[in-house]
Structure formats: structure tokens, C-alpha cells
Amino acid sequence: MTKFPIGIQNFEKLREDGFVYIDKTKQIYHLVGQGGYYFLSRPRRFGKSLLISTLEAYFEGKRELFKDLAIEQLETEWQQYPILHLDLNAEDYSSKDALQNILNRFLSEWEKIYGSDEAENTVSGRFAGVIRRAYEKTGKKVVILVDEYDKPMVMNFDNDELQDRFRNTLKAFYGVMKSCDRYIRFALLTGVTKFSKVSVFSDLNNLRDISMLKDYEDICGLTEQEIREHMNEGVEALAEACSLSVDDCYAKLKKKYDGYHFCYGGVGIYNPFSVINTLQNRAFGNYWFSTGTPTQLVVLLKNCNFNLNDLTTGEISTQMLGSIETMRENPVPLIFQSGYLTIKDYDEEFDLYKLGFPNVEVESSFMGFLMPLYSNSGTNSTQFGAYQFVREIRNGQPEAFMKRLSAMMADTDYRIVGDSELYFQNFCYVFFRLLGFYVEVERATSDGRMDMIIKTKDYIYIMEFKLNKTADEALKQIEEKGYALSFSADKRTIYKIGINFNLDKRCIDEWKVA
């Protein structure tokens, strides 16, 4: 029976205990063969720690662990190198001295092996000394592996003082590698986010970012081919447990967990954490999302008055996508790097990417997490009968679902910030997407923009929102702008809905259907 490595990130334990391992060693050999300094950004729980552990075993010369893997036939020397492995992942960075203490701990461990110098009185100075002495003591160049380099800053997005403090410390610390280049064989830094070269990596400007390179798109994560070759037994067991055919089970796995693209036109990548948990438990679930809710991200979305429709319809340049320095003005790069959005399309002429949700797990969970921001946290699908909303929308009953929506909003502790009309529009967008409907916001026409469109198999709902005006004014705009003409060739029934939101009462006070 296939053994799935739930929670196991140590390559040696994984191999010795017979857990399934998806062979990434061909890419690893290619990466190491080029030498140099590398950076890899991937979402949390995507296999970065296992990659670091695999590299550590390789540079320790533990050939026996790589039996029957691709690298066994590629590597002929299997040399042992001094390794400095810095893991910043499982720590608390809530105090100003936290990072300094952690670096001191790792440096002390390395100094026990390679010696110390009293003249080295800063963490960066001690790091440089350790690198030099490790080379001099062993006669071999040093390998540096950093797991979750950005964790101290990621945990303090809302604390400028700590973030600046940690950034400056790490900038000097990582910058040591450039001055110690003659002593270093290989270096890889991994993390979730990418702080631009003008900040953390400004002193390490020879770092090569492989995060969006096709050669390394699947160095972490799972492809469908890998699942079929190495996990088919688990998929068959899952299919049986869920009363599905094997083909239908693969289709559901794909819809639920596939869809990550780390370069345009590349292969689809499955979320490895969700896949192995699904196969181990023989039950589908939102496993990845439940291990780390995106609280900071949705707060950023709310505070900067972001139009949620732009998450999946807006475009962003390569330069902006690769840096999170402007996250308070535009949180999209941070949301992308955190794994909640992925590449959907690319305009080479203008160097613009279009993003979208990678799969059903991420979209449904993210929308569900957003919902309390736009309504009372006690408002849930059970209380308001989500199935009734779905039924009424599908059956062409706009009066019924608008009455239900109005009642729902009247019962919320509705907190409006910034652009009130945008806030209301975001609420409706999240709500109807959460119910599983196709939703468009701000769709352009020849004479304006439709606020919102909902499409089902048999109906099209054109919705226009007004703030402190009347439903008649909203309907009048739909008519005068000819919004329905965009669907004149469509056989579906069209409903035009004018909605007025009363800011003082903080609710829908009027709607009309035509």
C-alpha cells in the first residue's frame, strides 16, 4: 500500500521509511550543475522544505538515499560539502529581538563545528567568519540552504517597525554571501514572497530567481503525470471510497487541486499538500486552505478599497508581479505569491499577466473567507438558506432572491470603509461567486459599464447599483445605456434589476425588476 508523507519534510526519513517520493532529482542535478546563487518562491506547504532537505542529503554525499532516482545515474562523484542550513520557518517573530536570537542560535551551532572569532561581533560578521572557516577547515566550498528566508517579514506585514528592522538585518546577513563568493559552492534561498532587489537582496545582486522559469516550474508540487505514475493506487482507493469511477476521480482531483502555473504556457501543477491528504484520508477537502487562513491578505484588500473583480480580470506587469513592496496600494502580487492566484494568460507585447484562481479549493475557500468582511460573521449559508438562493437564481425568480438578499443585508453588522458603492459591489460579487455562479463586474459596453452580470444556464441578470438614489434611476441607466443589447443574440431570459443601497440605513432599501 502506498505510504503518503503527511507532514514529513525530511528527505532521509521519507526514503528510509518507504514513503512515496516524486523524483525531482533530475531538476536538482541540473540546478546544482550550473552552480551559483538561486532564489525560489512557492506558496506555503508546496514542498520547499523537502527540496531543501533533498539538496542537503545530496551535498552530504548520501548516495544510498538516491537509489533508483534519476540523479543516481547522473552524479558520478558524490562529494561531501560543508552545509549551512538556516531554517526560519517554525519560529515566532513577534518581538524585536526574535530574529537576532534565532540567527545567534544557528551561528552558535555552526561555530561549534568551524570555530569562532571574538572580533566578529555582528550576525553578518559571524556568518562571514563561519563561511570562511568552513572552507578552510574542510577544503571544500560551502553550501548554503535557507528555508523560508522571508518568514520574519511575512509575519509582520502589519508592523512597519519590525518589518524594517528584520529587513535590514537580513539584508546585511544575506549580503555576506556575495563578499564570500570564493568560498561558496552553491546557495538556495526559498520563501513564499519575493522582496525586490532594492530591499532584502540589494547586497546579493547575483541571485538568480528561478521562480517563474520553465525549467524549474515543477521542481515543487505535482503534475498529473506524476500522480498517475506514482499515486494511482491511492486514487483508485479514493474513487472507491467516494463511489466514483477512477476517471471521474482524476477529473475531480484536477478540478479541485490542479491549475497552478508558475510560468505562462507551462504544465499545470497540483497542490501537493491537498492531494496527499485527500489520498491518505480517502476524502476530498480544503486541506491546504485550512492550514493557514489569509487574514492579512483580505484585510489588505478591504483597507485599500480593492475591486475584487480585478483579482481575475485585471492585468499586471512582470515587474510588479515579482515584488510585494507596493502591497498596501496593490495587494495582487502578494496574493499571487501566496498561492491564491495563478497565471492564466500573458500578453507578450505589453508584458502583462492575467491572473485567476487556480482551482475550486482556492476559489471557494477564499470567497468564503472574504464573506465575513462584507457582512456579519454570523451570517452563514445555513442561516440564510444558500440552497434557496441558488434555486431561485436558477429558476428565474429575481423578486424572491432579491427579497432574500435584502433581508440578509439588513441583518448584518455592515461596516463600510472607503468607497461605499465599491464596498457594496464587492459584497454582491463575493456572495454570488460563493454560491457558484458566473459573475462579471464592471463589464464594458459601447456606452458605459454594467455594474454586475450573473449568468445561469437559462437566465441572465443585469444588475445596476445606486447609492442613496432610487431603483428607478438604476433601471433607467440600464435602459438608456442599452446594456441588454449586448445579449440580444442570446436565447436566455434577461432580467434587469435596479438596486438602491441606503448608506444611512446601511441596507438595500429598494429594488425593482424589469
C-alpha positions as semicolon CSV with decimal commas, in nm:
position;residue;x (nm);y (nm);z (nm)
1;M;0,000;0,000;0,000
2;T;0,126;0,347;-0,087
3;K;0,257;0,541;0,213
4;F;0,187;0,913;0,182
5;P;0,430;1,151;0,358
6;I;0,181;1,359;0,557
7;G;0,379;1,624;0,742
8;I;0,717;1,470;0,651
9;Q;0,962;1,717;0,505
10;N;1,285;1,530;0,575
11;F;1,418;1,352;0,265
12;E;1,619;1,094;0,461
13;K;1,322;0,989;0,675
14;L;1,096;0,981;0,371
15;R;1,331;0,748;0,179
16;E;1,429;0,522;0,467
17;D;1,070;0,468;0,582
18;G;0,937;0,389;0,235
19;F;0,709;0,686;0,177
20;V;0,620;0,775;-0,180
21;Y;0,868;1,025;-0,328
22;I;0,814;1,205;-0,655
23;D;1,154;1,215;-0,822
24;K;1,268;1,575;-0,865
25;T;1,638;1,489;-0,869
26;K;1,690;1,547;-1,241
27;Q;1,595;1,913;-1,196
28;I;1,807;1,927;-0,880
29;Y;2,111;1,791;-1,062
30;H;2,064;2,045;-1,340
31;L;2,029;2,328;-1,086
32;V;2,339;2,225;-0,891
33;G;2,542;2,172;-1,206
34;Q;2,511;2,536;-1,301
35;G;2,638;2,650;-0,960
36;G;2,566;2,996;-0,825
37;Y;2,303;3,155;-0,607
38;Y;1,932;3,084;-0,651
39;F;1,600;3,204;-0,519
40;L;1,274;3,009;-0,541
41;S;0,932;3,141;-0,443
42;R;0,645;2,897;-0,389
43;P;0,329;2,901;-0,175
44;R;0,335;2,752;0,173
45;R;0,323;2,372;0,203
46;F;0,429;2,329;-0,156
47;G;0,742;2,120;-0,098
48;K;1,010;2,385;-0,045
49;S;1,135;2,231;0,280
50;L;1,156;1,886;0,121
51;L;1,354;2,035;-0,168
52;I;1,599;2,191;0,078
53;S;1,627;1,860;0,267
54;T;1,690;1,671;-0,058
55;L;1,968;1,911;-0,152
56;E;2,117;1,871;0,194
57;A;2,129;1,493;0,158
58;Y;2,281;1,526;-0,189
59;F;2,558;1,761;-0,074
60;E;2,625;1,530;0,222
61;G;2,708;1,265;-0,035
62;K;2,442;1,020;0,087
63;R;2,422;0,823;-0,235
64;E;2,230;0,536;-0,075
65;L;1,926;0,760;-0,027
66;F;1,908;0,827;-0,401
67;K;1,891;0,465;-0,514
68;D;1,672;0,426;-0,826
69;L;1,630;0,801;-0,862
70;A;1,738;0,994;-1,172
71;I;2,036;1,157;-1,003
72;E;2,192;0,820;-0,918
73;Q;2,284;0,773;-1,284
74;L;2,373;1,139;-1,343
75;E;2,609;1,200;-1,050
76;T;2,947;1,024;-1,054
77;E;3,142;1,191;-0,771
78;W;2,909;1,215;-0,466
79;Q;3,129;1,453;-0,271
80;Q;3,058;1,579;0,078
81;Y;3,047;1,955;0,136
82;P;3,013;2,169;0,449
83;I;2,649;2,275;0,469
84;L;2,497;2,574;0,645
85;H;2,123;2,509;0,665
86;L;1,922;2,803;0,801
87;D;1,554;2,727;0,871
88;L;1,348;3,034;0,960
89;N;1,011;2,863;0,924
90;A;0,888;2,737;1,259
91;E;0,961;3,040;1,474
92;D;0,775;3,329;1,635
93;Y;0,882;3,675;1,520
94;S;0,658;3,891;1,736
95;S;0,938;4,057;1,934
96;K;1,213;4,289;1,811
97;D;1,491;4,052;1,925
98;A;1,334;3,734;1,783
99;L;1,528;3,724;1,457
100;Q;1,857;3,817;1,624
101;N;1,810;3,535;1,876
102;I;1,737;3,279;1,607
103;L;2,036;3,380;1,397
104;N;2,254;3,368;1,707
105;R;2,135;3,014;1,775
106;F;2,224;2,889;1,427
107;L;2,556;3,075;1,427
108;S;2,649;2,924;1,765
109;E;2,581;2,574;1,633
110;W;2,798;2,636;1,326
111;E;3,074;2,795;1,533
112;K;3,093;2,481;1,749
113;I;3,190;2,295;1,432
114;Y;3,401;2,550;1,247
115;G;3,525;2,783;1,522
116;S;3,465;3,147;1,613
117;D;3,647;3,479;1,638
118;E;3,589;3,731;1,918
119;A;3,639;4,014;1,671
120;E;3,321;3,910;1,489
121;N;3,051;4,091;1,687
122;T;2,758;4,113;1,443
123;V;2,547;3,835;1,298
124;S;2,663;3,921;0,946
125;G;3,026;3,931;1,055
126;R;2,995;3,596;1,232
127;F;2,823;3,446;0,926
128;A;3,112;3,557;0,704
129;G;3,359;3,409;0,951
130;V;3,178;3,074;0,962
131;I;3,168;3,051;0,582
132;R;3,541;3,124;0,553
133;R;3,645;2,883;0,829
134;A;3,417;2,606;0,698
135;Y;3,602;2,627;0,367
136;E;3,945;2,643;0,529
137;K;3,875;2,354;0,768
138;T;3,728;2,113;0,511
139;G;3,897;2,222;0,191
140;K;3,557;2,219;0,026
141;K;3,342;2,512;-0,076
142;V;3,034;2,578;0,135
143;V;2,669;2,502;0,053
144;I;2,414;2,747;0,196
145;L;2,047;2,646;0,218
146;V;1,789;2,890;0,355
147;D;1,435;2,769;0,417
148;E;1,162;3,039;0,431
149;Y;1,404;3,333;0,417
150;D;1,110;3,579;0,440
151;K;0,919;3,437;0,737
152;P;1,017;3,717;0,981
153;M;0,881;3,981;0,744
154;V;0,576;3,784;0,628
155;M;0,462;3,752;0,989
156;N;0,487;4,128;1,034
157;F;0,315;4,278;0,730
158;D;0,111;4,498;0,963
159;N;0,408;4,609;1,175
160;D;0,629;4,851;0,983
161;E;0,879;4,887;1,266
162;L;0,950;4,516;1,299
163;Q;0,942;4,458;0,926
164;D;1,200;4,730;0,864
165;R;1,416;4,602;1,148
166;F;1,411;4,244;1,019
167;R;1,460;4,352;0,659
168;N;1,774;4,545;0,745
169;T;1,913;4,257;0,949
170;L;1,854;4,004;0,672
171;K;1,982;4,239;0,402
172;A;2,321;4,254;0,574
173;F;2,315;3,885;0,664
174;Y;2,234;3,754;0,316
175;G;2,464;4,013;0,157
176;V;2,761;3,836;0,316
177;M;2,731;3,564;0,053
178;K;2,847;3,796;-0,224
179;S;3,160;3,900;-0,039
180;C;3,231;3,535;0,044
181;D;3,174;3,414;-0,311
182;R;3,514;3,243;-0,338
183;Y;3,421;3,012;-0,050
184;I;3,072;2,913;-0,170
185;R;2,980;2,616;-0,391
186;F;2,602;2,665;-0,407
187;A;2,325;2,862;-0,238
188;L;1,946;2,839;-0,250
189;L;1,704;3,065;-0,066
190;T;1,336;2,974;-0,063
191;G;1,030;3,161;0,056
192;V;0,670;3,249;-0,018
193;T;0,719;3,613;-0,113
194;K;0,975;3,799;-0,315
195;F;1,103;4,125;-0,174
196;S;1,262;4,317;-0,459
197;K;1,633;4,358;-0,509
198;V;1,620;4,711;-0,373
199;S;1,544;4,577;-0,027
200;V;1,643;4,236;0,113
201;F;1,857;4,125;-0,178
202;S;2,018;4,455;-0,278
203;D;2,355;4,337;-0,141
204;L;2,315;3,997;-0,308
205;N;2,254;4,114;-0,662
206;N;2,396;3,798;-0,821
207;L;2,095;3,597;-0,700
208;R;1,914;3,416;-0,983
209;D;1,537;3,398;-0,944
210;I;1,408;3,066;-1,085
211;S;1,051;3,107;-0,954
212;M;0,897;3,165;-1,298
213;L;1,142;2,973;-1,520
214;K;1,001;2,684;-1,723
215;D;1,298;2,456;-1,645
216;Y;1,200;2,458;-1,278
217;E;0,822;2,503;-1,291
218;D;0,759;2,158;-1,141
219;I;1,056;2,136;-0,902
220;C;0,792;2,163;-0,627
221;G;0,434;2,039;-0,649
222;L;0,282;1,754;-0,850
223;T;0,198;1,712;-1,216
224;E;-0,088;1,493;-1,334
225;Q;0,161;1,254;-1,492
226;E;0,342;1,214;-1,159
227;I;0,015;1,142;-0,978
228;R;-0,084;0,880;-1,235
229;E;0,257;0,713;-1,228
230;H;0,321;0,711;-0,852
231;M;-0,015;0,751;-0,677
232;N;-0,263;0,560;-0,891
233;E;-0,320;0,303;-0,617
234;G;-0,426;0,585;-0,383
235;V;-0,653;0,737;-0,648
236;E;-0,824;0,402;-0,702
237;A;-0,885;0,370;-0,326
238;L;-1,020;0,727;-0,316
239;A;-1,251;0,656;-0,609
240;E;-1,393;0,351;-0,435
241;A;-1,443;0,539;-0,107
242;C;-1,624;0,822;-0,288
243;S;-1,829;0,594;-0,516
244;L;-1,665;0,740;-0,826
245;S;-1,510;0,584;-1,132
246;V;-1,132;0,621;-1,147
247;D;-1,164;0,861;-1,442
248;D;-1,418;1,075;-1,257
249;C;-1,194;1,073;-0,952
250;Y;-0,900;1,203;-1,155
251;A;-1,128;1,470;-1,304
252;K;-1,239;1,581;-0,958
253;L;-0,879;1,590;-0,831
254;K;-0,790;1,809;-1,127
255;K;-1,079;2,048;-1,075
256;K;-1,020;2,068;-0,701
257;Y;-0,640;2,091;-0,673
258;D;-0,476;2,146;-1,016
259;G;-0,431;2,473;-1,201
260;Y;-0,116;2,634;-1,063
261;H;0,102;2,782;-1,336
262;F;0,436;2,932;-1,241
263;C;0,518;3,035;-1,596
264;Y;0,288;3,109;-1,889
265;G;0,216;2,808;-2,107
266;G;0,369;2,571;-1,856
267;V;0,235;2,247;-1,720
268;G;-0,042;2,257;-1,461
269;I;0,077;2,192;-1,106
270;Y;-0,135;2,025;-0,838
271;N;-0,120;2,139;-0,478
272;P;0,083;1,854;-0,320
273;F;-0,044;1,904;0,035
274;S;-0,409;1,877;-0,063
275;V;-0,351;1,583;-0,295
276;I;-0,165;1,363;-0,047
277;N;-0,410;1,446;0,233
278;T;-0,703;1,363;0,005
279;L;-0,548;1,030;-0,091
280;Q;-0,447;0,947;0,266
281;N;-0,792;1,030;0,409
282;R;-0,981;0,899;0,105
283;A;-1,194;1,211;0,119
284;F;-1,191;1,541;-0,066
285;G;-1,142;1,852;0,144
286;N;-0,994;2,201;0,151
287;Y;-0,679;2,079;0,323
288;W;-0,430;2,341;0,205
289;F;-0,654;2,637;0,272
290;S;-0,745;2,522;0,621
291;T;-0,379;2,514;0,733
292;G;-0,333;2,890;0,700
293;T;-0,615;3,137;0,652
294;P;-0,523;3,453;0,454
295;T;-0,625;3,704;0,721
296;Q;-0,360;3,962;0,634
297;L;-0,441;3,941;0,265
298;V;-0,813;4,004;0,297
299;V;-0,752;4,290;0,540
300;L;-0,525;4,446;0,276
301;L;-0,798;4,400;0,015
302;K;-1,051;4,571;0,236
303;N;-0,833;4,859;0,352
304;C;-0,714;4,961;0,006
305;N;-1,069;4,960;-0,141
306;F;-0,973;4,696;-0,394
307;N;-1,228;4,595;-0,659
308;L;-1,247;4,219;-0,609
309;N;-1,339;4,163;-0,971
310;D;-0,986;4,279;-1,062
311;L;-0,845;3,967;-0,898
312;T;-0,950;3,769;-1,202
313;T;-0,993;4,032;-1,474
314;G;-0,714;4,282;-1,413
315;E;-0,367;4,270;-1,568
316;I;-0,031;4,316;-1,403
317;S;0,324;4,359;-1,532
318;T;0,607;4,113;-1,475
319;Q;0,797;4,369;-1,271
320;M;0,506;4,435;-1,038
321;L;0,412;4,068;-1,011
322;G;0,758;3,984;-0,882
323;S;0,764;4,230;-0,594
324;I;0,540;4,299;-0,294
325;E;0,675;4,637;-0,188
326;T;0,355;4,812;-0,303
327;M;0,120;4,568;-0,132
328;R;-0,073;4,839;0,054
329;E;-0,169;5,002;-0,276
330;N;-0,199;4,681;-0,478
331;P;-0,215;4,351;-0,285
332;V;-0,235;4,134;-0,600
333;P;0,138;4,041;-0,615
334;L;0,125;3,924;-0,254
335;I;-0,194;3,725;-0,317
336;F;-0,031;3,567;-0,626
337;Q;0,292;3,475;-0,448
338;S;0,096;3,334;-0,154
339;G;-0,076;3,085;-0,387
340;Y;-0,430;3,223;-0,403
341;L;-0,394;3,339;-0,765
342;T;-0,203;3,192;-1,056
343;I;-0,109;3,279;-1,415
344;K;-0,394;3,240;-1,663
345;D;-0,272;3,436;-1,966
346;Y;0,015;3,654;-2,084
347;D;0,037;3,943;-2,330
348;E;0,394;3,927;-2,455
349;E;0,371;4,256;-2,647
350;F;0,290;4,459;-2,336
351;D;0,445;4,220;-2,081
352;L;0,119;4,184;-1,889
353;Y;-0,013;3,883;-1,700
354;K;-0,376;3,796;-1,637
355;L;-0,434;3,607;-1,314
356;G;-0,710;3,391;-1,173
357;F;-0,790;3,139;-0,904
358;P;-0,602;2,814;-0,968
359;N;-0,876;2,571;-0,867
360;V;-1,203;2,512;-0,684
361;E;-1,042;2,463;-0,342
362;V;-0,879;2,804;-0,350
363;E;-1,167;2,997;-0,509
364;S;-1,445;2,864;-0,290
365;S;-1,239;2,887;0,029
366;F;-1,106;3,234;-0,047
367;M;-1,452;3,368;-0,130
368;G;-1,590;3,208;0,184
369;F;-1,318;3,370;0,391
370;L;-1,388;3,710;0,235
371;M;-1,760;3,695;0,305
372;P;-1,748;3,796;0,675
373;L;-1,565;4,115;0,580
374;Y;-1,870;4,235;0,392
375;S;-2,138;4,104;0,625
376;N;-2,186;3,993;0,982
377;S;-1,960;3,700;1,069
378;G;-2,268;3,523;1,197
379;T;-2,428;3,538;0,854
380;N;-2,377;3,196;0,705
381;S;-2,520;2,977;0,436
382;T;-2,729;2,774;0,679
383;Q;-2,897;3,078;0,835
384;F;-2,993;3,230;0,504
385;G;-3,057;2,910;0,311
386;A;-2,791;2,922;0,040
387;Y;-2,971;2,643;-0,142
388;Q;-3,278;2,870;-0,165
389;F;-3,071;3,146;-0,326
390;V;-2,928;2,901;-0,577
391;R;-3,270;2,756;-0,656
392;E;-3,431;3,098;-0,706
393;I;-3,150;3,227;-0,927
394;R;-3,151;2,912;-1,137
395;N;-3,530;2,920;-1,170
396;G;-3,557;3,282;-1,278
397;Q;-3,709;3,425;-0,960
398;P;-3,534;3,762;-0,916
399;E;-3,801;3,905;-0,683
400;A;-3,757;3,611;-0,448
401;F;-3,376;3,614;-0,431
402;M;-3,364;3,995;-0,407
403;K;-3,604;3,983;-0,113
404;R;-3,380;3,725;0,050
405;L;-3,063;3,928;-0,024
406;S;-3,219;4,243;0,118
407;A;-3,318;4,063;0,437
408;M;-2,969;3,922;0,470
409;M;-2,804;4,262;0,442
410;A;-3,049;4,420;0,681
411;D;-2,944;4,171;0,946
412;T;-2,572;4,233;0,917
413;D;-2,341;4,449;1,119
414;Y;-2,239;4,623;0,797
415;R;-1,916;4,821;0,829
416;I;-1,841;5,045;0,532
417;V;-1,499;5,191;0,469
418;G;-1,371;5,399;0,179
419;D;-1,570;5,378;-0,143
420;S;-1,916;5,274;-0,022
421;E;-2,051;5,177;-0,362
422;L;-1,745;4,960;-0,431
423;Y;-1,782;4,800;-0,090
424;F;-2,142;4,706;-0,167
425;Q;-2,045;4,580;-0,512
426;N;-1,770;4,366;-0,361
427;F;-2,021;4,218;-0,117
428;C;-2,251;4,109;-0,401
429;Y;-1,960;3,981;-0,608
430;V;-1,828;3,763;-0,325
431;F;-2,173;3,638;-0,231
432;F;-2,281;3,525;-0,577
433;R;-1,940;3,376;-0,658
434;L;-1,958;3,187;-0,332
435;L;-2,289;3,038;-0,445
436;G;-2,111;2,911;-0,755
437;F;-2,249;3,144;-1,023
438;Y;-2,070;3,304;-1,315
439;V;-2,033;3,670;-1,222
440;E;-1,898;3,968;-1,415
441;V;-1,839;4,309;-1,260
442;E;-1,795;4,638;-1,443
443;R;-1,838;4,481;-1,786
444;A;-1,764;4,741;-2,052
445;T;-2,014;4,826;-2,326
446;S;-2,005;5,086;-2,602
447;D;-2,184;5,331;-2,374
448;G;-2,080;5,252;-2,019
449;R;-2,011;4,972;-1,774
450;M;-2,259;4,727;-1,628
451;D;-2,221;4,700;-1,252
452;M;-2,282;4,327;-1,234
453;I;-2,399;4,036;-1,450
454;I;-2,498;3,692;-1,325
455;K;-2,535;3,414;-1,579
456;T;-2,701;3,075;-1,543
457;K;-2,796;2,812;-1,799
458;D;-3,134;2,975;-1,864
459;Y;-3,112;3,332;-1,732
460;I;-2,903;3,648;-1,743
461;Y;-2,938;3,902;-1,463
462;I;-2,818;4,258;-1,533
463;M;-2,777;4,443;-1,205
464;E;-2,719;4,817;-1,161
465;F;-2,637;4,961;-0,818
466;K;-2,709;5,310;-0,691
467;L;-2,612;5,471;-0,363
468;N;-2,868;5,695;-0,190
469;K;-3,072;5,730;-0,509
470;T;-3,361;5,516;-0,641
471;A;-3,414;5,181;-0,807
472;D;-3,586;5,363;-1,094
473;E;-3,267;5,559;-1,164
474;A;-3,074;5,233;-1,176
475;L;-3,323;5,076;-1,422
476;K;-3,322;5,392;-1,629
477;Q;-2,944;5,366;-1,669
478;I;-2,975;5,004;-1,784
479;E;-3,225;5,113;-2,049
480;E;-3,054;5,433;-2,162
481;K;-2,714;5,270;-2,189
482;G;-2,857;4,972;-2,376
483;Y;-2,691;4,716;-2,153
484;A;-2,932;4,439;-2,257
485;L;-2,840;4,486;-2,623
486;S;-2,513;4,308;-2,552
487;F;-2,717;3,989;-2,514
488;S;-2,966;4,039;-2,799
489;A;-2,848;3,721;-2,971
490;D;-2,860;3,521;-2,651
491;K;-3,159;3,291;-2,612
492;R;-3,160;3,312;-2,234
493;T;-3,422;3,517;-2,050
494;I;-3,289;3,855;-1,940
495;Y;-3,386;4,024;-1,614
496;K;-3,286;4,384;-1,541
497;I;-3,258;4,466;-1,173
498;G;-3,219;4,818;-1,034
499;I;-3,091;4,832;-0,674
500;N;-3,051;5,124;-0,438
501;F;-2,834;5,097;-0,133
502;N;-2,915;5,336;0,151
503;L;-2,595;5,446;0,320
504;D;-2,767;5,580;0,632
505;K;-2,967;5,264;0,688
506;R;-2,679;5,051;0,560
507;C;-2,904;4,821;0,365
508;I;-3,086;4,770;0,036
509;D;-3,390;4,994;0,072
510;E;-3,535;4,948;-0,278
511;W;-3,508;4,724;-0,580
512;K;-3,708;4,680;-0,896
513;V;-3,707;4,414;-1,166
514;A;-3,786;4,469;-1,532
